[in-house]
Each structure stands twice: as C-alpha cells, then as structure tokens.
C-alpha cells in the first residue's frame, strides 16, 4: 500500500468509515498479531490484546502525526497494550518467578538450525514476567531503567528476570530437540502469522546467548 493510499485510508477511519476501518485492520493484522504473540501466553490472548490495541488505534487516530511512520505508531500501541494487559498481574508474577526460580546451568547451543517459529514458541513458554522483560530489552531495545518505569519494578529485578529468561531459553533449546530440520513448531497454526517478522533467528540467538 502506497503512502498516499494509506493516508486516504486513515482519513476514512477518522471519519468512522466502516469499510476503511476493516481495510486498515486487515492491512496491519499480521504485523500487530506478531507483536502481541510475543507477549501473550497463546493465540487466544494475543487476539484479545490485538483487538484492544486496534480499538486504541481507531480512537486515537486524531493524535497520529502523519510525518511519522504509521506502522511504527501502530506497533507502539500494540506493545503498550500488551504491557497493560499484564501489568495488573506483573508484580505478583515477578515475585513468584523469583521465589520459584531454580538454578539453571550454563549450556552451549547445539550446532543445529532453528526456525523463527521454533524460537517464538519457546519465548511464549516463558513466565509472563520473564517474557515481558525479554521482549522489552532484547527485541524492543529498552534499557533496564526504562523497563523498570514501564513495569513498576526495580532495574535490578529487570536485570534478574532478563538473566533468568535467557537461562530458561537456553535450557529449553537444549531439551526441546527441535533442530532436526523438521518444521515441528513451524507447522503449528498458532505461529504461521508471524513468519514475515523481520527479527531473525541469528539476532534472537545472539540475545539469548549474550
């Protein structure tokens, strides 16, 4: 979709045009879902978060600055909606995660290939607290101080949960034995909508192993 066509679509949505709202939703569905899936426990929750996000998109279109990329604006709304969805439970989740966390040894990744969908499936298995910090730090690029402010936790807790998230991912990667080249997680319909995401496997592996 060209920029002029997108701006016309946005203007129609601002005027509450149902057809334009439906088209905007369809256009950015895959992108929005890919963000929500990273934060949600499953596709059902991701869909709920995404729909809440789109509601915010439509009700706040008058605030959108047309000099800035619209896709990035939508992405930020989806990320914030995902955080809001869990924020009420995050304090309890962080405490439970810290108290229940077992010591995990250091592992070396096997010399096998992982698909993006395999890694996304493993990230979704992380406890909410670990997953949220991992996403914000490793994928969104926030500092621990910024994460602390967003989640109402300390920077130390953010660092601790990032460390534990990485260790748990390493452990799951070793134990899952998903690297035979078969599309074990990739064949799961829960993850087929995110295959076009630009975050590559080498990038995620690097963030896990750092």
Protein Blocks (a to p, Z undefined) as FASTA:
>chain_A
ZZklmmmmmmmmmnopaklmmmmmmmmmmmmmmmmmmmmmblklmmmmmmmmmmmmmmmm
mmpcfkbcfklmmmmmmmmmmmmmmmmmmmmmmmmmmmmpccddddddddddddfklmmm
mmmmpcfklmmmmmmmmmnopafklmmmmnopafklmmmmmmmmmmmmmmmmmmnopano
pafklmpmklmmmmmpcbdfklmmmmmmZZ
